[in-house]
Amino acid sequence: MEEDVENIGLFNLDPGLEAYKDHFRYRIKRYVDQKKLIEENETSLEEFAQGYLKFGFNREEGGIVYREWAPAAQEAEVIGDFNGWNGSGHKMEKNQFGVWSITIPDINGNPAIPHNSRVKFRFKHSNGVCVDRIPAWIKYATQDPTRFAAPYDGVYWDPPPSERYQFKHPRPPKPKAPRIYEAHVGMSSLEPRVNTYREFADDVLPRIRANSYNTVQLMAVMEHSYYGSFGYHVTNFFAVSSRSGTPEDLKYLIDKAHSLGLQVLMDVVHSHASNNITDGLNGFDVGQSSQDSYFHTGDRGYHKLWDSRIFNYANWEVLRFLLSNLRWWLDEFKFDGFRFDGVTSMLYIIIME
């Protein structure tokens, strides 16, 4: 790998970049060092990027295990419909790495938390104030449709086998020359309403294929409470946008695309996060240092142009969260690749007066 730092093939593709070779070597050296550190402490990069198998809610033999990283929290408990929003009987324990966990045993062989029921993470800040937040690794989040501007709730998503979508078609081969159709599912309807994943799959995908495209790039897949952000102010990174349907509905869309020979790319937003507190990651870090938070603190942690929070990419658990987020969409939903938004903002500190 050290030789790769000195001999970068990118310069052969674009000799004009030679003037910036020292900067590229610096970046690659940082990557090599970080990858080595991950492999030394987490067995492998692949295992490190499968954090979704450990964090959030996971069904295990005899119960549900829930884990959440919140190192500055003084106390924590899980609440929801299943316990009447009273967490006194579901207190969590914290390890030396700031990870809170609890095992919730099955009741008569059935999960104590029913599928498609609401859940939240309640924790106490150092100032003694308790707050309720949507779990960071939640796989689905919804709004009460009967209430105007209702806040989002986390939803425990673990459908029974009869309701879980089963993929029927393999991923198509990677095209030699991608011909990409960018689409926003919600805005694809001919009617003045939010379109659904299944309607897009059945009505729009065949037209995309008929016009000789071989790849479709989906915008606004991750949950975002502000629809007007076009999906760029993400609140729940592991959850599909519930306006267009359920996780199983999105799987149907991707499987349908694969059946038509279309690869599916996802527009990923890891350059920043929504500054919403009650329904996003923001608010996990009140009164915490950068090392105890998903975000930088102070002005460095706030993007003034986008009115959003900036991740602390140097933080170990932030790396785990974001890398696992990519692996989640690949493994669970069979996406074929990504388009990364706002990369310049990720690489360089933007200083604004």
Contacts in CASP RR format, 6 or more apart in sequence:
PFRMAT RR
TARGET T0000
AUTHOR 0000-0000-0000
METHOD contacts of the structure
MODEL  1
MEEDVENIGLFNLDPGLEAYKDHFRYRIKRYVDQKKLIEENETSLEEFAQ
GYLKFGFNREEGGIVYREWAPAAQEAEVIGDFNGWNGSGHKMEKNQFGVW
SITIPDINGNPAIPHNSRVKFRFKHSNGVCVDRIPAWIKYATQDPTRFAA
PYDGVYWDPPPSERYQFKHPRPPKPKAPRIYEAHVGMSSLEPRVNTYREF
ADDVLPRIRANSYNTVQLMAVMEHSYYGSFGYHVTNFFAVSSRSGTPEDL
KYLIDKAHSLGLQVLMDVVHSHASNNITDGLNGFDVGQSSQDSYFHTGDR
GYHKLWDSRIFNYANWEVLRFLLSNLRWWLDEFKFDGFRFDGVTSMLYII
IME
1 32 0 8 1.000
2 32 0 8 1.000
4 28 0 8 1.000
4 32 0 8 1.000
5 25 0 8 1.000
5 28 0 8 1.000
5 29 0 8 1.000
5 32 0 8 1.000
6 25 0 8 1.000
8 21 0 8 1.000
8 24 0 8 1.000
8 25 0 8 1.000
8 28 0 8 1.000
10 17 0 8 1.000
10 24 0 8 1.000
11 17 0 8 1.000
11 18 0 8 1.000
11 21 0 8 1.000
17 24 0 8 1.000
27 347 0 8 1.000
34 319 0 8 1.000
35 45 0 8 1.000
38 44 0 8 1.000
38 45 0 8 1.000
38 48 0 8 1.000
38 319 0 8 1.000
39 45 0 8 1.000
42 48 0 8 1.000
45 323 0 8 1.000
48 319 0 8 1.000
48 320 0 8 1.000
48 323 0 8 1.000
48 324 0 8 1.000
49 320 0 8 1.000
49 323 0 8 1.000
49 324 0 8 1.000
49 326 0 8 1.000
49 327 0 8 1.000
50 324 0 8 1.000
50 327 0 8 1.000
51 320 0 8 1.000
51 324 0 8 1.000
51 327 0 8 1.000
52 137 0 8 1.000
52 238 0 8 1.000
52 324 0 8 1.000
52 325 0 8 1.000
52 327 0 8 1.000
52 328 0 8 1.000
54 67 0 8 1.000
55 67 0 8 1.000
55 68 0 8 1.000
55 69 0 8 1.000
55 99 0 8 1.000
55 136 0 8 1.000
55 137 0 8 1.000
55 320 0 8 1.000
55 321 0 8 1.000
55 324 0 8 1.000
56 66 0 8 1.000
56 67 0 8 1.000
56 68 0 8 1.000
56 135 0 8 1.000
56 136 0 8 1.000
56 137 0 8 1.000
56 138 0 8 1.000
57 64 0 8 1.000
57 65 0 8 1.000
57 66 0 8 1.000
57 113 0 8 1.000
57 119 0 8 1.000
57 135 0 8 1.000
57 137 0 8 1.000
57 138 0 8 1.000
57 139 0 8 1.000
57 156 0 8 1.000
57 158 0 8 1.000
58 64 0 8 1.000
58 65 0 8 1.000
58 66 0 8 1.000
58 67 0 8 1.000
59 111 0 8 1.000
59 158 0 8 1.000
60 103 0 8 1.000
62 105 0 8 1.000
62 106 0 8 1.000
62 109 0 8 1.000
63 103 0 8 1.000
63 104 0 8 1.000
63 105 0 8 1.000
63 106 0 8 1.000
63 111 0 8 1.000
63 112 0 8 1.000
64 103 0 8 1.000
64 104 0 8 1.000
64 106 0 8 1.000
64 111 0 8 1.000
64 112 0 8 1.000
64 113 0 8 1.000
64 156 0 8 1.000
65 101 0 8 1.000
65 102 0 8 1.000
65 103 0 8 1.000
65 104 0 8 1.000
66 78 0 8 1.000
66 92 0 8 1.000
66 101 0 8 1.000
66 102 0 8 1.000
66 104 0 8 1.000
66 135 0 8 1.000
67 99 0 8 1.000
67 100 0 8 1.000
67 101 0 8 1.000
68 76 0 8 1.000
68 92 0 8 1.000
68 99 0 8 1.000
68 100 0 8 1.000
68 101 0 8 1.000
68 121 0 8 1.000
68 135 0 8 1.000
68 136 0 8 1.000
68 137 0 8 1.000
69 97 0 8 1.000
69 98 0 8 1.000
69 99 0 8 1.000
69 100 0 8 1.000
69 136 0 8 1.000
69 317 0 8 1.000
69 321 0 8 1.000
70 76 0 8 1.000
70 98 0 8 1.000
70 100 0 8 1.000
70 121 0 8 1.000
70 123 0 8 1.000
70 284 0 8 1.000
71 94 0 8 1.000
71 97 0 8 1.000
71 98 0 8 1.000
71 288 0 8 1.000
71 291 0 8 1.000
71 292 0 8 1.000
72 125 0 8 1.000
72 126 0 8 1.000
72 285 0 8 1.000
72 287 0 8 1.000
72 288 0 8 1.000
72 289 0 8 1.000
72 292 0 8 1.000
72 293 0 8 1.000
73 94 0 8 1.000
73 100 0 8 1.000
73 123 0 8 1.000
73 124 0 8 1.000
73 125 0 8 1.000
74 123 0 8 1.000
74 124 0 8 1.000
74 125 0 8 1.000
74 126 0 8 1.000
74 128 0 8 1.000
75 91 0 8 1.000
75 123 0 8 1.000
75 124 0 8 1.000
75 130 0 8 1.000
76 91 0 8 1.000
76 92 0 8 1.000
76 94 0 8 1.000
76 100 0 8 1.000
76 121 0 8 1.000
76 122 0 8 1.000
76 123 0 8 1.000
76 124 0 8 1.000
77 87 0 8 1.000
77 88 0 8 1.000
77 89 0 8 1.000
77 90 0 8 1.000
77 91 0 8 1.000
77 92 0 8 1.000
77 102 0 8 1.000
77 122 0 8 1.000
77 123 0 8 1.000
78 87 0 8 1.000
78 90 0 8 1.000
78 92 0 8 1.000
78 102 0 8 1.000
78 104 0 8 1.000
78 119 0 8 1.000
78 120 0 8 1.000
78 121 0 8 1.000
78 122 0 8 1.000
79 85 0 8 1.000
79 86 0 8 1.000
79 87 0 8 1.000
79 90 0 8 1.000
79 119 0 8 1.000
79 120 0 8 1.000
79 121 0 8 1.000
79 122 0 8 1.000
79 132 0 8 1.000
80 113 0 8 1.000
80 117 0 8 1.000
80 118 0 8 1.000
80 119 0 8 1.000
80 120 0 8 1.000
81 114 0 8 1.000
81 117 0 8 1.000
81 118 0 8 1.000
81 119 0 8 1.000
82 112 0 8 1.000
82 113 0 8 1.000
82 114 0 8 1.000
82 117 0 8 1.000
82 119 0 8 1.000
83 89 0 8 1.000
83 90 0 8 1.000
85 120 0 8 1.000
87 122 0 8 1.000
90 102 0 8 1.000
90 104 0 8 1.000
91 102 0 8 1.000
92 100 0 8 1.000
92 101 0 8 1.000
92 102 0 8 1.000
93 100 0 8 1.000
93 101 0 8 1.000
93 102 0 8 1.000
94 100 0 8 1.000
94 101 0 8 1.000
95 101 0 8 1.000
100 123 0 8 1.000
104 112 0 8 1.000
104 113 0 8 1.000
105 112 0 8 1.000
106 112 0 8 1.000
111 158 0 8 1.000
113 119 0 8 1.000
113 156 0 8 1.000
114 156 0 8 1.000
115 156 0 8 1.000
115 157 0 8 1.000
115 158 0 8 1.000
115 159 0 8 1.000
115 160 0 8 1.000
115 163 0 8 1.000
116 140 0 8 1.000
116 155 0 8 1.000
116 156 0 8 1.000
116 157 0 8 1.000
116 159 0 8 1.000
117 155 0 8 1.000
117 156 0 8 1.000
118 153 0 8 1.000
118 154 0 8 1.000
118 155 0 8 1.000
118 156 0 8 1.000
119 135 0 8 1.000
119 138 0 8 1.000
119 153 0 8 1.000
119 154 0 8 1.000
119 155 0 8 1.000
119 156 0 8 1.000
120 132 0 8 1.000
120 133 0 8 1.000
120 134 0 8 1.000
120 135 0 8 1.000
120 153 0 8 1.000
120 154 0 8 1.000
121 132 0 8 1.000
121 133 0 8 1.000
121 134 0 8 1.000
121 135 0 8 1.000
121 136 0 8 1.000
122 130 0 8 1.000
122 131 0 8 1.000
122 132 0 8 1.000
122 133 0 8 1.000
123 130 0 8 1.000
123 131 0 8 1.000
123 133 0 8 1.000
124 130 0 8 1.000
125 131 0 8 1.000
125 286 0 8 1.000
125 287 0 8 1.000
126 287 0 8 1.000
127 287 0 8 1.000
131 283 0 8 1.000
131 286 0 8 1.000
132 278 0 8 1.000
133 278 0 8 1.000
133 280 0 8 1.000
133 283 0 8 1.000
133 284 0 8 1.000
134 141 0 8 1.000
134 152 0 8 1.000
134 153 0 8 1.000
134 154 0 8 1.000
134 235 0 8 1.000
134 236 0 8 1.000
134 278 0 8 1.000
134 279 0 8 1.000
134 280 0 8 1.000
135 154 0 8 1.000
136 237 0 8 1.000
136 281 0 8 1.000
136 284 0 8 1.000
136 294 0 8 1.000
136 321 0 8 1.000
137 238 0 8 1.000
137 321 0 8 1.000
138 154 0 8 1.000
138 155 0 8 1.000
138 236 0 8 1.000
138 238 0 8 1.000
138 239 0 8 1.000
139 155 0 8 1.000
139 157 0 8 1.000
139 238 0 8 1.000
139 239 0 8 1.000
139 247 0 8 1.000
140 154 0 8 1.000
140 155 0 8 1.000
140 156 0 8 1.000
140 157 0 8 1.000
140 239 0 8 1.000
140 240 0 8 1.000
140 242 0 8 1.000
140 246 0 8 1.000
140 247 0 8 1.000
141 152 0 8 1.000
141 153 0 8 1.000
141 154 0 8 1.000
141 155 0 8 1.000
141 223 0 8 1.000
141 235 0 8 1.000
141 236 0 8 1.000
141 239 0 8 1.000
141 242 0 8 1.000
141 279 0 8 1.000
142 152 0 8 1.000
142 153 0 8 1.000
142 154 0 8 1.000
142 155 0 8 1.000
142 242 0 8 1.000
143 150 0 8 1.000
143 151 0 8 1.000
143 152 0 8 1.000
143 153 0 8 1.000
143 225 0 8 1.000
143 242 0 8 1.000
144 150 0 8 1.000
144 153 0 8 1.000
151 225 0 8 1.000
151 278 0 8 1.000
151 279 0 8 1.000
152 223 0 8 1.000
152 225 0 8 1.000
152 235 0 8 1.000
152 236 0 8 1.000
152 278 0 8 1.000
152 279 0 8 1.000
152 280 0 8 1.000
154 236 0 8 1.000
154 239 0 8 1.000
157 246 0 8 1.000
157 247 0 8 1.000
159 248 0 8 1.000
163 248 0 8 1.000
164 248 0 8 1.000
165 248 0 8 1.000
165 249 0 8 1.000
165 251 0 8 1.000
165 252 0 8 1.000
165 255 0 8 1.000
167 251 0 8 1.000
167 255 0 8 1.000
167 258 0 8 1.000
167 334 0 8 1.000
168 255 0 8 1.000
168 259 0 8 1.000
169 255 0 8 1.000
169 258 0 8 1.000
169 259 0 8 1.000
170 258 0 8 1.000
171 258 0 8 1.000
171 263 0 8 1.000
171 334 0 8 1.000
171 336 0 8 1.000
172 214 0 8 1.000
172 258 0 8 1.000
172 261 0 8 1.000
172 262 0 8 1.000
172 263 0 8 1.000
172 336 0 8 1.000
174 263 0 8 1.000
174 336 0 8 1.000
175 214 0 8 1.000
175 215 0 8 1.000
175 263 0 8 1.000
178 214 0 8 1.000
178 215 0 8 1.000
178 263 0 8 1.000
179 212 0 8 1.000
179 213 0 8 1.000
179 214 0 8 1.000
179 215 0 8 1.000
180 213 0 8 1.000
180 215 0 8 1.000
180 216 0 8 1.000
180 217 0 8 1.000
180 265 0 8 1.000
181 208 0 8 1.000
181 211 0 8 1.000
181 213 0 8 1.000
181 215 0 8 1.000
181 216 0 8 1.000
181 217 0 8 1.000
182 216 0 8 1.000
182 217 0 8 1.000
182 219 0 8 1.000
182 267 0 8 1.000
183 200 0 8 1.000
183 204 0 8 1.000
183 208 0 8 1.000
183 216 0 8 1.000
183 217 0 8 1.000
183 218 0 8 1.000
183 219 0 8 1.000
184 218 0 8 1.000
184 219 0 8 1.000
184 220 0 8 1.000
184 230 0 8 1.000
185 195 0 8 1.000
185 196 0 8 1.000
185 197 0 8 1.000
185 200 0 8 1.000
185 218 0 8 1.000
185 219 0 8 1.000
185 220 0 8 1.000
185 241 0 8 1.000
185 244 0 8 1.000
185 253 0 8 1.000
186 194 0 8 1.000
186 195 0 8 1.000
186 196 0 8 1.000
186 200 0 8 1.000
186 220 0 8 1.000
186 241 0 8 1.000
186 243 0 8 1.000
186 244 0 8 1.000
187 194 0 8 1.000
187 195 0 8 1.000
188 195 0 8 1.000
188 200 0 8 1.000
188 204 0 8 1.000
189 195 0 8 1.000
189 199 0 8 1.000
194 227 0 8 1.000
194 243 0 8 1.000
194 244 0 8 1.000
195 204 0 8 1.000
195 244 0 8 1.000
196 244 0 8 1.000
196 245 0 8 1.000
196 249 0 8 1.000
197 240 0 8 1.000
197 244 0 8 1.000
197 245 0 8 1.000
197 249 0 8 1.000
197 250 0 8 1.000
197 252 0 8 1.000
197 253 0 8 1.000
198 245 0 8 1.000
198 249 0 8 1.000
198 252 0 8 1.000
198 253 0 8 1.000
200 244 0 8 1.000
200 253 0 8 1.000
201 252 0 8 1.000
201 253 0 8 1.000
201 256 0 8 1.000
201 257 0 8 1.000
202 256 0 8 1.000
205 216 0 8 1.000
205 253 0 8 1.000
205 256 0 8 1.000
205 257 0 8 1.000
205 260 0 8 1.000
205 262 0 8 1.000
206 260 0 8 1.000
208 216 0 8 1.000
208 262 0 8 1.000
209 260 0 8 1.000
209 261 0 8 1.000
209 262 0 8 1.000
213 262 0 8 1.000
214 261 0 8 1.000
214 262 0 8 1.000
214 263 0 8 1.000
215 262 0 8 1.000
215 263 0 8 1.000
215 264 0 8 1.000
215 265 0 8 1.000
215 336 0 8 1.000
216 257 0 8 1.000
216 262 0 8 1.000
216 263 0 8 1.000
216 264 0 8 1.000
216 265 0 8 1.000
217 264 0 8 1.000
217 265 0 8 1.000
217 266 0 8 1.000
217 267 0 8 1.000
217 339 0 8 1.000
218 264 0 8 1.000
218 265 0 8 1.000
218 266 0 8 1.000
218 267 0 8 1.000
219 230 0 8 1.000
219 231 0 8 1.000
219 267 0 8 1.000
220 230 0 8 1.000
220 231 0 8 1.000
220 232 0 8 1.000
220 241 0 8 1.000
220 267 0 8 1.000
221 240 0 8 1.000
221 241 0 8 1.000
221 250 0 8 1.000
221 266 0 8 1.000
221 267 0 8 1.000
221 329 0 8 1.000
222 231 0 8 1.000
222 234 0 8 1.000
222 236 0 8 1.000
222 237 0 8 1.000
222 238 0 8 1.000
222 239 0 8 1.000
222 240 0 8 1.000
222 241 0 8 1.000
222 268 0 8 1.000
222 269 0 8 1.000
223 234 0 8 1.000
223 235 0 8 1.000
223 236 0 8 1.000
223 239 0 8 1.000
223 240 0 8 1.000
223 241 0 8 1.000
223 242 0 8 1.000
224 231 0 8 1.000
224 232 0 8 1.000
224 233 0 8 1.000
224 234 0 8 1.000
224 235 0 8 1.000
224 241 0 8 1.000
224 274 0 8 1.000
225 233 0 8 1.000
225 235 0 8 1.000
225 274 0 8 1.000
225 276 0 8 1.000
225 279 0 8 1.000
225 280 0 8 1.000
226 233 0 8 1.000
226 274 0 8 1.000
226 276 0 8 1.000
227 243 0 8 1.000
229 274 0 8 1.000
231 241 0 8 1.000
231 269 0 8 1.000
232 269 0 8 1.000
232 306 0 8 1.000
232 341 0 8 1.000
233 272 0 8 1.000
233 273 0 8 1.000
233 274 0 8 1.000
233 275 0 8 1.000
233 276 0 8 1.000
233 306 0 8 1.000
233 308 0 8 1.000
234 269 0 8 1.000
234 273 0 8 1.000
234 274 0 8 1.000
235 273 0 8 1.000
235 274 0 8 1.000
235 276 0 8 1.000
235 279 0 8 1.000
235 280 0 8 1.000
235 281 0 8 1.000
236 279 0 8 1.000
236 280 0 8 1.000
237 273 0 8 1.000
237 281 0 8 1.000
237 321 0 8 1.000
237 322 0 8 1.000
237 325 0 8 1.000
238 325 0 8 1.000
238 328 0 8 1.000
239 247 0 8 1.000
240 246 0 8 1.000
240 247 0 8 1.000
240 249 0 8 1.000
240 250 0 8 1.000
244 250 0 8 1.000
247 332 0 8 1.000
247 333 0 8 1.000
250 333 0 8 1.000
251 333 0 8 1.000
251 334 0 8 1.000
253 264 0 8 1.000
254 264 0 8 1.000
254 333 0 8 1.000
254 334 0 8 1.000
254 335 0 8 1.000
255 334 0 8 1.000
257 263 0 8 1.000
257 264 0 8 1.000
258 264 0 8 1.000
258 334 0 8 1.000
263 336 0 8 1.000
263 337 0 8 1.000
264 334 0 8 1.000
264 335 0 8 1.000
264 336 0 8 1.000
264 337 0 8 1.000
265 335 0 8 1.000
265 336 0 8 1.000
265 337 0 8 1.000
265 338 0 8 1.000
265 339 0 8 1.000
266 329 0 8 1.000
266 335 0 8 1.000
266 337 0 8 1.000
266 338 0 8 1.000
266 339 0 8 1.000
267 338 0 8 1.000
267 339 0 8 1.000
267 341 0 8 1.000
268 326 0 8 1.000
268 329 0 8 1.000
268 338 0 8 1.000
268 339 0 8 1.000
268 340 0 8 1.000
268 341 0 8 1.000
269 341 0 8 1.000
269 342 0 8 1.000
270 311 0 8 1.000
270 322 0 8 1.000
270 325 0 8 1.000
270 340 0 8 1.000
270 341 0 8 1.000
270 346 0 8 1.000
271 311 0 8 1.000
271 340 0 8 1.000
271 341 0 8 1.000
271 342 0 8 1.000
271 343 0 8 1.000
271 345 0 8 1.000
271 346 0 8 1.000
272 303 0 8 1.000
272 306 0 8 1.000
272 308 0 8 1.000
272 309 0 8 1.000
272 310 0 8 1.000
272 311 0 8 1.000
272 345 0 8 1.000
273 280 0 8 1.000
273 281 0 8 1.000
273 282 0 8 1.000
273 294 0 8 1.000
273 295 0 8 1.000
273 308 0 8 1.000
273 309 0 8 1.000
273 311 0 8 1.000
274 280 0 8 1.000
274 281 0 8 1.000
274 282 0 8 1.000
274 308 0 8 1.000
274 309 0 8 1.000
275 282 0 8 1.000
275 302 0 8 1.000
275 307 0 8 1.000
275 308 0 8 1.000
275 309 0 8 1.000
276 282 0 8 1.000
277 283 0 8 1.000
281 294 0 8 1.000
281 295 0 8 1.000
281 309 0 8 1.000
282 295 0 8 1.000
282 309 0 8 1.000
284 293 0 8 1.000
284 294 0 8 1.000
285 292 0 8 1.000
285 293 0 8 1.000
285 294 0 8 1.000
285 295 0 8 1.000
285 297 0 8 1.000
288 297 0 8 1.000
289 297 0 8 1.000
290 296 0 8 1.000
290 297 0 8 1.000
290 312 0 8 1.000
290 315 0 8 1.000
291 312 0 8 1.000
291 315 0 8 1.000
293 312 0 8 1.000
293 315 0 8 1.000
294 309 0 8 1.000
294 311 0 8 1.000
294 312 0 8 1.000
294 315 0 8 1.000
294 317 0 8 1.000
294 318 0 8 1.000
294 321 0 8 1.000
295 301 0 8 1.000
295 309 0 8 1.000
295 310 0 8 1.000
295 311 0 8 1.000
295 312 0 8 1.000
296 310 0 8 1.000
296 311 0 8 1.000
296 312 0 8 1.000
300 310 0 8 1.000
300 349 0 8 1.000
301 309 0 8 1.000
301 310 0 8 1.000
301 312 0 8 1.000
302 308 0 8 1.000
302 309 0 8 1.000
302 310 0 8 1.000
303 309 0 8 1.000
303 310 0 8 1.000
303 345 0 8 1.000
303 350 0 8 1.000
304 352 0 8 1.000
305 350 0 8 1.000
305 352 0 8 1.000
310 345 0 8 1.000
311 318 0 8 1.000
311 322 0 8 1.000
312 318 0 8 1.000
313 319 0 8 1.000
313 322 0 8 1.000
313 346 0 8 1.000
326 338 0 8 1.000
329 335 0 8 1.000
329 338 0 8 1.000
330 337 0 8 1.000
340 346 0 8 1.000
END
